[in-house]
Amino acid sequence: MVTATLATIVGFSLIAVALATVFFSPYRHWLGFMFAGMVFWGILEAIRFSIQNVFDLSVAYSYLTALSLAMMGLTAFLLREDSRAQKALANRQYIEHTPVYEDE
């Protein structure tokens, strides 16, 4: 048990050093992508676990169903944002400019 605890402490220490190194580097913005991916995967695991328990599916089918639901949600989000962008583009007021020519 001592070796498992020591290995856990060493592993968490290495992760903390890596996160601190990235935080103080010019690539700090990648931490946001990493945390967003961790949140997404956590939500996906929660969906998979609930689907697996409610519908009594295997792990593979529950992952497939959870990924399908995530992709459908992403598609709906992108379609909604595209519709919003198209409405904003249609309501845009254009300013016409008259070219100015210098008389010689």
N, C-alpha and C positions, 0 to 999 in steps of 0.2 A: 504494500500500500504506500510505502514511503516513496518508492520510485515513481508511482503514478502521480502522486502529489508533486514531486519534484519536476516531473515532465510537464505537468500542467502549469506549474509556476514558470518554468523556462519558456513554454510555448506562449503563454499570455504576455510574458515580458518581451519576447521577440515581436509579437504583434503590436504591443504598445510602442516599441522602438520604431517599428516600420511606420506606424501611423504618425508618430511625432516627426519622423524624418520627412514624410510626405507633406505634413502640415507646414513645416518651415521651409519647404522647397518652393520653386516657382510653379509646381504642378499641384498646388493646393486645391484648385477647382475640381480635380478628379475625385476628391473625397466625397463631394456631393453626389457624384454619379455612383460611387461605391455604396453610400448609405441608401440612396434611392433604390439601387438594385437589391440591397438587403431587405428593405421594406417590401418591395414587390415580391421577393421570394417568400417572405414570411406570410404575406397575404395569400399567395398561391398555395403554400403549404396548409394554411387554415382552410381554404376552400377545398383542397384535396382531401384533407382529413374529414371534413364534414360530409363531403360527397361519399367517401368510402364508408363512413359509419351509417349514414342515412339510407343509402341505396345498396349497401352490402356488395360493393364492387371490389375487384382486385386492385392492387396498388397501381398497376400499369394503366388500367382503364380509368381509375380516379385521376391520375396525372393527366391523361389524355383529355378527360372531361374538363379538368381545371384549366389546362392550357387553352382549350377551345373557348371556354368562357372568357378567359383573359384576352384572347385575340378578338373575340366579338366585342368586348368592352372597348378595346383599343380602336377597333374599326368604327364603332359608334362615336367615340370621342373625336376621332379625326374627321368624320363626316360632319359632325356638329360644328367643329372649328372651321371647316371649309365653307359651310353654309354661312357662318357668321362673317367670314372674310369676304365672301361674295356679296353679302348685303352691305358691308362697309364700303366695298369697291363701287357698288351701284349708287350709293348715296354720296359719293365723293363729288365735290364741286371743282370743276377744272377752270383754271384761269387762262384765258386766251391772251397771247402776247402778240402785239403787232410789231413786226420787225422795223427797226429804225435804220434808214439808209442815210448815209452822209451825202449831201449834195456837193458836187465838185464844181 
